[in-house]
Amino acid sequence: MTLFIILSGMKVWQGIVGMIVCLLIGAIAGFFISRKVFKNYLKKNPPINENQIRAMFKQMGRTASEKQVRAVMKSFEDNK
């Protein structure tokens, strides 16, 4: 009820423009906040780790040396 009384003095176009501006600000802020949260999540929980690389080598019938595992990890980090 109070919102209706406050908005009754505004013109219709002012209300529409205000809603569009608020929607755009919310979308931009939401994008940057979700991007930051997702980057932090990936930094704490990387999609692949050394144990997974070793398991992948074993599935191919090879035992990976530590040097090979480090090289694969480095190539993943370089491609970020």
DRENDRENLUM-772051 format. One line per field, with one value per residue: z, y, x of N, C-alpha, C in turn; residue number from 1. Coordinates in steps of 0.05 Angstrom, whole numbers. Layout:
BEGIN
nup (Z; ...);
nnorth (Y; ...);
neast (X; ...);
caup (Z; ...);
canorth (Y; ...);
caeast (X; ...);
cup (Z; ...);
cnorth (Y; ...);
ceast (X; ...);
num (NUM; ...);
# end
This chain:
BEGIN
nup (0; 17; -20; -66; -57; -56; -108; -137; -149; -188; -258; -310; -347; -319; -279; -307; -332; -286; -265; -306; -303; -251; -259; -297; -267; -226; -256; -277; -230; -207; -246; -240; -186; -185; -220; -192; -147; -172; -195; -148; -126; -165; -158; -107; -112; -158; -226; -242; -214; -189; -175; -206; -257; -253; -249; -299; -332; -315; -333; -387; -389; -372; -327; -297; -291; -240; -264; -312; -293; -269; -314; -344; -308; -307; -360; -360; -324; -353; -395; -374);
nnorth (-24; 25; 31; 38; 88; 120; 112; 134; 187; 187; 187; 143; 126; 139; 102; 54; 61; 63; 11; -19; 0; -17; -72; -81; -65; -103; -150; -143; -139; -189; -222; -211; -224; -279; -298; -288; -321; -371; -375; -376; -424; -461; -454; -473; -525; -558; -581; -626; -669; -692; -746; -764; -759; -798; -843; -842; -852; -904; -931; -929; -966; -954; -934; -874; -829; -784; -738; -737; -732; -682; -651; -656; -633; -581; -566; -564; -521; -480; -473; -448);
neast (17; 38; 80; 51; 28; 74; 93; 52; 58; 95; 110; 88; 127; 173; 173; 178; 228; 259; 252; 276; 329; 343; 339; 380; 426; 424; 431; 483; 513; 502; 526; 582; 590; 576; 615; 663; 655; 653; 705; 736; 718; 736; 791; 799; 780; 804; 791; 819; 868; 933; 929; 887; 910; 950; 918; 894; 938; 949; 903; 913; 952; 1003; 1055; 1062; 1116; 1141; 1158; 1130; 1077; 1080; 1091; 1043; 1007; 1028; 1018; 962; 955; 980; 945; 902);
caup (0; 19; -45; -86; -51; -64; -137; -150; -158; -211; -284; -317; -360; -299; -265; -326; -335; -260; -264; -325; -292; -229; -270; -309; -245; -213; -274; -278; -204; -205; -263; -229; -161; -191; -233; -171; -131; -188; -197; -122; -124; -182; -147; -83; -121; -187; -239; -244; -196; -196; -172; -230; -279; -250; -255; -328; -344; -309; -351; -413; -387; -367; -301; -302; -273; -228; -283; -331; -279; -266; -341; -351; -291; -317; -385; -353; -312; -374; -413; -361);
canorth (0; 48; 33; 49; 117; 133; 111; 147; 213; 184; 182; 114; 122; 140; 76; 33; 65; 56; -18; -29; 7; -35; -99; -81; -64; -129; -170; -139; -146; -218; -235; -208; -239; -308; -304; -289; -345; -395; -376; -385; -452; -476; -452; -491; -552; -560; -603; -650; -669; -711; -774; -770; -763; -824; -863; -841; -866; -933; -941; -932; -988; -943; -921; -847; -819; -759; -717; -737; -722; -653; -639; -655; -612; -555; -559; -555; -494; -461; -469; -432);
caeast (0; 56; 94; 32; 25; 99; 96; 29; 66; 113; 97; 90; 152; 194; 172; 188; 257; 271; 253; 296; 355; 348; 343; 407; 445; 423; 443; 512; 525; 500; 546; 608; 591; 577; 641; 683; 650; 661; 734; 746; 712; 755; 818; 800; 773; 810; 776; 835; 891; 954; 919; 870; 928; 963; 897; 890; 961; 946; 883; 926; 971; 1029; 1059; 1073; 1137; 1133; 1163; 1108; 1054; 1084; 1088; 1015; 995; 1037; 1004; 935; 956; 987; 922; 881);
cup (0; -8; -67; -82; -60; -94; -151; -161; -182; -237; -292; -330; -341; -284; -282; -328; -309; -257; -282; -315; -269; -239; -282; -287; -231; -230; -275; -252; -200; -222; -250; -202; -166; -204; -212; -154; -146; -191; -170; -118; -140; -171; -123; -92; -151; -200; -243; -226; -204; -194; -196; -255; -277; -257; -286; -342; -339; -327; -379; -412; -382; -338; -307; -281; -262; -247; -303; -319; -277; -293; -349; -334; -300; -343; -380; -342; -333; -392; -400; -373);
cnorth (25; 53; 45; 79; 132; 134; 126; 174; 211; 180; 153; 109; 123; 113; 54; 36; 57; 26; -29; -24; -12; -63; -101; -81; -91; -151; -167; -147; -176; -233; -234; -224; -269; -316; -306; -314; -370; -397; -385; -414; -469; -476; -471; -520; -554; -584; -628; -647; -691; -740; -782; -774; -790; -846; -865; -856; -896; -945; -946; -954; -978; -934; -895; -841; -793; -736; -714; -725; -691; -639; -636; -634; -584; -547; -551; -527; -473; -454; -454; -405);
ceast (18; 71; 76; 29; 51; 100; 73; 37; 85; 97; 104; 118; 176; 196; 184; 218; 271; 273; 274; 325; 362; 353; 371; 429; 447; 436; 473; 525; 524; 521; 573; 611; 593; 603; 663; 680; 659; 691; 746; 741; 731; 783; 820; 796; 779; 797; 792; 859; 911; 945; 903; 888; 942; 943; 893; 913; 958; 925; 893; 947; 1000; 1031; 1074; 1095; 1127; 1138; 1140; 1082; 1056; 1081; 1059; 1001; 1002; 1023; 975; 935; 963; 964; 900; 882);
num (1; 2; 3; 4; 5; 6; 7; 8; 9; 10; 11; 12; 13; 14; 15; 16; 17; 18; 19; 20; 21; 22; 23; 24; 25; 26; 27; 28; 29; 30; 31; 32; 33; 34; 35; 36; 37; 38; 39; 40; 41; 42; 43; 44; 45; 46; 47; 48; 49; 50; 51; 52; 53; 54; 55; 56; 57; 58; 59; 60; 61; 62; 63; 64; 65; 66; 67; 68; 69; 70; 71; 72; 73; 74; 75; 76; 77; 78; 79; 80);
# end
